[in-house]
Amino acid sequence: DDPFLIDGTKFDLRIYVVVTGFLPLRIYIHSAGLARFCTQKYDAKAKTRKNRYRHLTNYAVNKNSKDFVRNTDPTSDDVGHKWSYRREREDVRC
């Protein structure tokens, strides 16, 4: 199966939620969250599966990649390999 990609890269979401009830189910989703991206474009070829920068979104792994882009501008939430959850949602809706 092909993964869902943004700009050709795999990503994951860190979403903060609070569950306040189960019957009925009541969940509150905080608007602040993160989207973390791989530092290399996804390629489904078997020979690339060991490339952790292409398949893992973990910050501890990707910060060591030569391709890692750190966002140093607090007013931009769609720069580099960490985006705000709000900005990621805007990209998916387009």
C-alpha positions as CSV (number, residue, x, y, z in Angstrom):
1,D,0.0,0.0,0.0
2,D,1.1,3.5,-0.8
3,P,1.4,5.8,2.3
4,F,-0.3,9.2,2.4
5,L,2.4,11.8,1.6
6,I,2.8,15.5,1.8
7,D,5.2,17.0,-0.8
8,G,6.4,13.4,-1.4
9,T,7.5,12.7,2.2
10,K,6.1,10.6,4.9
11,F,4.8,12.4,8.0
12,D,3.2,11.8,11.4
13,L,0.9,13.9,13.6
14,R,1.3,14.7,17.2
15,I,-2.2,15.6,18.4
16,Y,-3.1,16.5,22.0
17,V,-6.5,15.3,23.1
18,V,-8.5,15.0,26.3
19,V,-11.1,12.3,26.7
20,T,-13.7,13.5,29.3
21,G,-16.3,10.8,28.9
22,F,-17.0,7.4,27.3
23,L,-20.8,7.2,27.3
24,P,-21.3,9.3,25.4
25,L,-17.8,9.6,24.0
26,R,-16.5,13.2,24.5
27,I,-13.1,14.1,23.1
28,Y,-11.5,17.6,23.0
29,I,-8.7,18.1,20.5
30,H,-6.3,20.9,21.2
31,S,-5.5,23.2,18.2
32,A,-1.8,23.1,18.9
33,G,0.0,20.0,17.6
34,L,2.8,19.0,15.3
35,A,3.3,17.4,12.0
36,R,6.8,15.9,11.6
37,F,8.3,15.0,8.3
38,C,10.9,12.7,7.0
39,T,14.0,14.4,5.6
40,Q,14.1,12.5,2.4
41,K,11.4,11.9,-0.2
42,Y,9.5,8.5,0.0
43,D,10.5,5.8,-2.4
44,A,8.8,2.4,-2.3
45,K,11.7,0.5,-3.8
46,A,13.0,-2.3,-1.7
47,K,16.6,-1.1,-1.7
48,T,15.6,2.1,0.1
49,R,13.7,0.5,3.0
50,K,16.8,0.6,5.3
51,N,17.1,4.4,4.8
52,R,15.7,5.7,8.1
53,Y,15.6,9.3,6.9
54,R,13.1,8.3,4.2
55,H,10.8,6.1,6.5
56,L,11.0,7.5,10.0
57,T,9.6,10.8,11.1
58,N,11.2,10.7,14.6
59,Y,13.0,14.0,15.4
60,A,15.8,12.3,17.2
61,V,16.6,10.4,14.0
62,N,16.1,13.2,11.5
63,K,17.9,16.0,13.3
64,N,21.1,14.2,12.3
65,S,20.3,14.1,8.6
66,K,22.3,16.5,6.3
67,D,18.9,17.4,4.8
68,F,17.2,18.4,8.1
69,V,15.8,22.0,8.0
70,R,15.2,23.6,11.4
71,N,12.6,26.4,11.6
72,T,14.1,29.3,13.4
73,D,11.3,31.8,12.6
74,P,8.5,31.6,15.2
75,T,6.1,33.4,12.9
76,S,6.3,30.7,10.2
77,D,4.7,27.4,10.9
78,D,5.3,25.6,7.6
79,V,9.0,25.7,7.3
80,G,11.4,22.8,7.7
81,H,10.6,19.3,8.9
82,K,8.2,20.3,11.7
83,W,5.0,22.1,11.0
84,S,2.1,23.1,13.2
85,Y,-0.9,20.9,13.1
86,R,-3.0,23.8,11.9
87,R,-0.7,24.4,8.9
88,E,-0.7,20.7,8.0
89,R,-4.5,20.6,8.0
90,E,-4.5,23.5,5.6
91,D,-2.2,21.7,3.3
92,V,-4.3,18.5,3.3
93,R,-7.5,20.4,2.6
94,C,-6.1,22.0,-0.6
